[in-house]
């Protein structure tokens, strides 16, 4: 039996709203004119005029397209998570899966008139797809709960397109361009801000075959943190190297550099070291907080007996005091507090460091001597004679793992 033409005819949205809400012809005509003038949809025009609510328009759209209407409270608290779906795509179409029974996927959307949505979802899922209409705020909330970027890093990563960054980039100009992109800048700033807020002493960025690992060193122990995708390695490394004034074209030799930033209202010096590996450059960023390195002697946490013994050692006129410990254990902080303890207007306390990146500004009455990274060790060791002539009562040397330190210490 043939279907009557009237049964297959799609009713207009204005007719449905007129029948359900009792709109007058004048209100409908005004809405059509407004929609034509402002180039907006009829439903949006009627909502803006106040003659219909957003829910009324959505119910009319559901009836027009032969779909069910789902109230906001009917959307499940934990929507099903399906593969091959990106939050960016779901937000673009204001659509989110709300049910999946193994053969059929039910998707709630606030844009049921989009002709591409149904076909694209069928191709992605490989299942039968049923659309229903739901309010846009409820759909977006469901997307955030199931697929949304719940962390700042995930939100930044979403700003990268699928083809914006590659795992290995050879073009220096392209590397430089990527390093100045806004998402890359925000990503590096986020890593530094989180490390400073966590009171970490180091940031380790270590590439592997399948992932890019990020770890923070806190109290001498390395802890894994949320890591960006492997594809962002080139952009992330280039950004950090540019900030440290390194050569981004050189990726086969180790490099050292320095960054000065303000994070959390504090000035932080960052020593950057890169080491080439099989899967790319590994970076270590040593955070040197100027405010935390100058702790008063009484805030080092020494017991009364240990503090008295230590103070007696640092006030002796002769001798060498070695402070040892693992990375991030507070060796430098202890030595700076010791220098500050014995510093006085009558004494000139000299501070010696081995590289510019390891030096901080010190309080009045102290001086510092540093070696240029390009200068040979012989010139650096020659500094021992001028320091001896100044006859300072105390001198602080860099790490003894630095080649000139074992021979320089007795001279000083």
Secondary structure, 3 states (H helix, E strand, C coil): CCCCHHHHCCCCHHHHHHHHHCCCHHHHHHHHHHHHHHCCCHHHHHHHHCCCCHHHHHHHHHHHCCCEEECHHHCCCCCCCCCCCCHHHHHHHCEEEEEECCCEEEEEECCCCCHHHHHHHHHHHCCEEEEEEECHHHHHHHHHHHCCCCCHHHHHHHCCCCCCCCCCCCCHHHHHHHHCCHHHHHHHHHHHHHHHHCCCCEEEEEECCCCEEEEEEECCEEEECCCCCHHHHHHHHHHHHHHCCCCCCCCCCCEEEEEEEEECCEEEEEEEEEEEECCEEEEEEEEEEHHHHCCCHHHCCCCHHHHHHHHHHHCCCCCCCCCCCCCCCCHHHHHHHHHHHHCECCECEEEECCCHHHCCCCCCCEEEECCCCCCCHHHHHCHHHHHHHCCCCCEECCCCCCCCHHHHHHHC
